[in-house]
Amino acid sequence: MGNRIWLLAIILCLLLPLSGCSAPPTTAKVTQVIDGDTIVVDGSYRVRYIGIDAPEVYPKLEAFGMEAWQANRQLVEGKEVRLERDISEKDRYGRLLRYVWVDDILVEAELVRQGLARAKAYPPDTKYQDYLEELEQQAREMGRGIWAK
């Protein structure tokens, strides 16, 4: 009886990825950059960056929207990224909520540091919020990007 249960468990584990119920990836290649805070990765997963809000490019182009989009493209387009989950899996639009890393660079932090995104808390996902707010304060003081005077 015990062997049958193990065999059934092994078969289920092998079939699970084929069912379309597999877990979202923890690493993936970026296939499209939507704007300054949203990307698409392998498997057609739309990913919304946690902890920031970048100026929009659609439906209305906001100031520094193109710059944020271009900077995000330079950071991640076509690259293998690491996707780090905080507390929430998805937002109300069905996008994965993730911190995105390219090598040892936290993409959200780099966009805030350049003044191309605001640090914005979306509780309960706040793991790096203090760090992002510190970078925003520095960008404000230096007059970078959206904080230019």
N, C-alpha and C positions, 0 to 999 in steps of 0.2 A: 504494500500500500504506500509506504513512504517513498519508494522509487518512482511510483506513478505521479505523485505530487511534484517531485523534483523535475520529472520529465515535462509535466504540464507547465510548470513555472518557467523552465528554459524555453519551451516553445512560445509561450506568451511574450517573454522578453525579446525573442527574435522577431516576432510578428508586430510588436508595438510600433516600431518606426514606420512600418508599412501602412499603418492604419491612419496616418495623418494626425495622430495625437502626440507626436513627439514633442519634447520640450524645446522651447526657443534656444537658439545657439548661444554659447558663451563667447565664441569667437566667430567672426564672419567677415567676408569681404564686402566693402561698401560698393553697391552697384549704382546708387543715385544719391545726390545731395539735393534735398527739396528746398531747404532754406538754411538760415543760420542755426537752427536748433532741431532739425528733423532730417533723417536720412532713411534710405532703404538699403537693407543688407540681403545677402544670399537667402533664398527661400522666400523672397518677397515680404519680409518682415519690415514694417515701417517702425522706426525707432525715434522716440522723442527724448531729447536730452533732459536729464533731471537737473533741477536747481538753477536753471537760467531761463531768460526770455530774450530772444534776439529780435531785432526789428524785422518786420514782415516784408516779403517781396510780392505776395499774393494774398488777397485779391487787390490790395492797394499797396503800392510801393511806399514804404516808410523811409525816413531819413536813415542812412547807413544800412538799409536792408540789403542792397547789392554788395556792399563791402563785407557784411557779415556772411552772406552766402558764399562769396568768393573765398574768404578766409577759411570757412568750413570746408569748401572744396579742396583747397590747398592742403588742409590738415588730413582729410580722410578719404577723398575720392579714389576709388580703385585699390584702396589699402585694406589689409587685414587688420581688424580692430578687435579689442576685447570689450565685451559688453558686461558691465557689472550691475546687477540688480540691487536695489535698496530694499524697501518693504513692499511696495506695490508692483504688480506684474504689468498692468496696462492702465492707460488713461481712459476717459469716457469716450474717446474716439477709436478705441481699439488698438492704439499704438503701444508698442512695448516701451516701458519707461526704464531707461538705463543711463548709467554713467558710461562714457565711451573713452577708451584709452587707445592711443597709437603709441606703441612701445611704452615708454614711461611717462607720456604726456597725457594728462587728463584734458580732453578736448574742451569741455565746459570751462575749465579754469583758463585755458589759453584764450578762448574767445572773450571772457570777462577781462582778462589781463590786458588785451588789446583794445578794450573799450568798445567791443562790438556786440556785447550782450550784457544784460543786467543780471545780477544775482537775484533770484526770486525763489523763495521757499514754497514748496508744494508738499506740506505735511501729509503723510508721515515720512516722506522720503527726504531726509535732511542730513544724511551722513557727512557730506562735505560742505554744508551750508556756511559754517563759520569761515572756512577757507575761501569760499567764493565771495563772501561779503568783504573779507579783508582785501582780496584782489580788486573788487569793485571800488573800494575806498581809495586804493592806490591809483587806479585808472582815473578816478575823478580828480584826485590831487594833481595828477600829471596832465590832465586835460586831453586824454586819449579818446579817439573815436567819438562816440555819442556824448562824451563829456567835454568835447572841445568847446572853447569859449569864443 
